[in-house]
């Protein structure tokens, strides 16, 4: 692709500041139908339930502000915190910010 460095992924060329995508799970909008009582169908979008939350990293001792879905927040809580969630998460589902946090956490754990 044009304008990319050889080691750069295609989605890193854009800014995702206001997109409706969860930064941890990659959950985004879906499309479907609104069905009326008369069974008329018109297209609509189902948006994820995104919230701006501040999550603490136990390893780094630092807080990070992320825009994640309610289901993603429950998953982080279920896995035992941000550090444990990012350790098990796939890199292709994470945003650029979350990848940077994951890399910093793994580097700090390797040094300790």
C-alpha angles and dihedrals in degrees: 000000000000122000096018131116115236095254096043122107116230094244092056092073092071133064115239098190098128103020118126095241127118110244094216107035101027090231110161142168120309128199128227144134134291104218118203127207088263088054093249110155126213127171121257141166126244107211123201118249098252124185133180105236135171114226126190124225111216094200097048096033089223135117124233128199111222136171104227138158123255089247089052091052090052089049092052090050092046094052093050106261142321096299095054092044094052092046091060098035122106114245094228092061095050126087122238091261092050091049090054090050091048091051092049091049094049091047091051092048091050091051094048 
